[in-house]
Amino acid sequence: MGVSGSGKSTLAACLAAKLGCAPIEGDDHHAAASIAKMRAGHPLDDADRWPWLDRLGTAIGAAVARDGIAVAACSALKRSYRRRLEIAAGVPLRFVLLDGTRDEIARRLAARTAHYMPATLLDSQFAALERPGADEPALILPAAATAADLTHDIWLWLSVGRAAPHAAK
């Protein structure tokens, strides 16, 4: 989870490969109208997000039923969004926040091509971000770390239930 450009999709692909499952891309579950809205430079609101979270959560639950595990890349910016995903999935979820500075993420977005999310929406994403609370099953890792290091840290966290070396909780 994290703001656009934090590295969610890259990390999900690496982690899914390590866990032996197919990654689920949250962007693939957006309605066409939501993609058009973002492409036009308008942030999504909760009314746009609820059906998306339900579709994505259902896909996560189906993957867990089929494969025993799932890895998904999704913004999940608010606590209520994370809860909605878990309800839709029907299974307990864990979250990893890729935490980066606005400047760092803006540089990444400026270099990214062929994505509908414009860099002009970054401030709205940071404004909406609710960092996971201590009571949530979440790990916070630096977005600046390599995908390999992040994958290793998550593997440790999932395997032994302890904070990974790069974790900042």
Backbone torsions as a table, in degrees:
resi	resn	phi	psi	omega
1	MET	NA	160.5	178.1
2	GLY	148.6	177.6	-179.8
3	VAL	-70.0	162.8	177.2
4	SER	-58.2	133.7	179.5
5	GLY	90.2	2.2	-178.0
6	SER	-79.5	-13.3	178.7
7	GLY	107.7	15.8	-176.3
8	LYS	-58.9	-47.3	-175.9
9	SER	-66.9	-42.3	178.3
10	THR	-62.0	-46.5	179.8
11	LEU	-65.0	-42.5	-179.8
12	ALA	-59.4	-41.4	178.8
13	ALA	-62.9	-43.7	179.6
14	CYS	-66.1	-45.6	-178.4
15	LEU	-67.3	-42.3	179.2
16	ALA	-61.5	-40.3	178.0
17	ALA	-61.3	-42.3	179.9
18	LYS	-66.2	-36.1	-177.9
19	LEU	-87.6	-8.4	177.1
20	GLY	77.6	37.4	177.3
21	CYS	-137.8	168.3	179.1
22	ALA	-86.3	135.9	177.3
23	PRO	-72.1	147.2	175.9
24	ILE	-106.9	124.2	-179.6
25	GLU	-96.3	114.4	-179.7
26	GLY	-57.6	-35.0	-179.9
27	ASP	-59.4	-29.4	-178.8
28	ASP	-69.7	-11.7	-176.0
29	HIS	-104.0	1.8	176.1
30	HIS	-72.0	145.2	172.8
31	ALA	-69.3	151.6	178.9
32	ALA	-57.3	-37.8	179.8
33	ALA	-64.6	-36.1	178.4
34	SER	-69.0	-40.7	177.7
35	ILE	-63.0	-43.8	178.6
36	ALA	-62.5	-38.6	179.2
37	LYS	-62.7	-47.2	179.2
38	MET	-66.4	-42.8	179.4
39	ARG	-57.6	-33.5	179.3
40	ALA	-80.0	-1.1	176.5
41	GLY	90.9	17.4	-179.9
42	HIS	-109.1	129.1	179.4
43	PRO	-70.6	150.7	175.1
44	LEU	-72.8	151.9	173.0
45	ASP	-111.3	178.3	-176.5
46	ASP	-59.4	-37.0	179.5
47	ALA	-61.7	-33.2	175.8
48	ASP	-73.5	-35.3	-171.6
49	ARG	-81.8	-33.4	-174.5
50	TRP	-56.0	-51.0	179.9
51	PRO	-63.7	-34.1	177.6
52	TRP	-63.5	-46.6	179.8
53	LEU	-62.8	-37.1	177.8
54	ASP	-65.3	-43.7	178.2
55	ARG	-63.7	-44.9	-179.3
56	LEU	-66.1	-44.3	178.1
57	GLY	-59.9	-40.7	177.4
58	THR	-62.6	-41.0	178.0
59	ALA	-64.6	-39.7	177.8
60	ILE	-63.3	-47.4	179.3
61	GLY	-60.1	-41.1	178.6
62	ALA	-64.8	-39.8	178.7
63	ALA	-65.5	-40.1	177.9
64	VAL	-65.0	-41.9	178.9
65	ALA	-62.6	-37.7	-176.9
66	ARG	-79.8	-45.7	-170.1
67	ASP	-110.6	-11.5	-178.7
68	GLY	87.2	-8.1	-179.0
69	ILE	-160.9	156.3	176.2
70	ALA	-147.3	150.5	173.7
71	VAL	-129.7	126.2	-179.2
72	ALA	-129.2	143.8	172.6
73	ALA	-102.9	123.8	-174.7
74	CYS	-160.9	145.7	-178.4
75	SER	-63.6	-46.8	178.7
76	ALA	42.7	47.6	-170.0
77	LEU	-66.2	-31.5	-176.5
78	LYS	-111.5	153.5	176.7
79	ARG	-55.6	-42.2	-179.1
80	SER	-63.7	-31.6	177.7
81	TYR	-69.9	-41.7	179.8
82	ARG	-64.5	-39.6	177.9
83	ARG	-65.4	-42.6	179.8
84	ARG	-61.9	-42.0	176.9
85	LEU	-58.8	-45.7	-177.9
86	GLU	-64.6	-41.3	178.1
87	ILE	-62.9	-45.9	-179.9
88	ALA	-64.8	-36.4	-179.8
89	ALA	-71.0	-33.8	-179.1
90	GLY	75.5	13.8	178.0
91	VAL	-139.7	154.9	176.3
92	PRO	-63.6	138.8	179.2
93	LEU	-116.9	153.8	170.6
94	ARG	-120.3	150.1	-175.8
95	PHE	-126.1	145.8	173.8
96	VAL	-124.6	118.0	176.2
97	LEU	-90.4	122.6	171.3
98	LEU	-89.1	106.8	-170.5
99	ASP	-99.4	120.8	179.1
100	GLY	-140.7	165.0	178.5
101	THR	-79.4	159.9	179.3
102	ARG	-60.1	-43.2	-178.8
103	ASP	-63.6	-43.4	179.8
104	GLU	-61.2	-47.0	-178.0
105	ILE	-69.3	-37.8	178.2
106	ALA	-60.9	-39.6	177.1
107	ARG	-61.5	-41.6	179.4
108	ARG	-64.7	-44.6	-179.2
109	LEU	-64.0	-36.9	179.7
110	ALA	-64.3	-29.9	-178.9
111	ALA	-89.0	-10.6	-175.8
112	ARG	-84.0	137.9	177.4
113	THR	-122.0	163.9	174.2
114	ALA	61.6	36.0	174.0
115	HIS	-131.1	142.1	-175.0
116	TYR	-76.5	-14.5	-176.1
117	MET	-84.1	107.5	-179.1
118	PRO	-76.9	151.8	179.3
119	ALA	-61.2	-21.8	180.0
120	THR	-65.3	-16.7	179.3
121	LEU	-91.9	-0.9	-176.9
122	LEU	-60.2	-43.4	-179.5
123	ASP	-61.0	-37.1	179.1
124	SER	-66.8	-32.5	177.9
125	GLN	-69.7	-45.4	177.2
126	PHE	-63.0	-36.3	178.6
127	ALA	-64.9	-35.0	-178.4
128	ALA	-82.3	-21.1	-174.4
129	LEU	-61.7	123.1	171.5
130	GLU	-112.2	109.1	-179.8
131	ARG	-60.6	142.8	-179.9
132	PRO	-57.8	138.5	177.3
133	GLY	-81.1	165.0	-179.1
134	ALA	-60.9	-22.2	-179.4
135	ASP	-87.1	-0.6	179.6
136	GLU	-97.9	147.9	176.7
137	PRO	-77.5	78.5	-173.0
138	ALA	-141.1	150.4	176.1
139	LEU	-121.8	136.5	178.5
140	ILE	-110.0	123.2	-178.2
141	LEU	-128.0	154.1	-179.1
142	PRO	-75.0	127.5	179.1
143	ALA	-61.7	-22.9	-178.2
144	ALA	-75.6	-14.1	-179.8
145	ALA	-70.1	159.0	178.4
146	THR	-71.1	155.0	177.4
147	ALA	-59.9	-36.4	178.9
148	ALA	-64.3	-45.3	178.7
149	ASP	-65.0	-42.0	179.4
150	LEU	-63.1	-43.9	179.2
151	THR	-60.2	-43.7	178.1
152	HIS	-61.4	-45.5	-179.2
153	ASP	-61.9	-41.7	179.3
154	ILE	-68.1	-40.2	177.1
155	TRP	-56.7	-46.6	177.3
156	LEU	-60.7	-46.5	-179.2
157	TRP	-60.3	-45.2	-179.9
158	LEU	-69.7	-36.4	-175.3
159	SER	-75.5	-42.7	-173.0
160	VAL	-120.0	0.0	175.5
161	GLY	67.0	27.3	178.2
162	ARG	-124.4	160.8	-179.3
163	ALA	-64.3	142.2	179.6
164	ALA	-84.5	163.3	-176.6
165	PRO	-54.5	-37.4	-177.0
166	HIS	-90.2	-0.4	-173.5
167	ALA	-66.3	143.0	174.9
168	ALA	-130.1	95.6	-175.2
169	LYS	-108.8	NA	NA
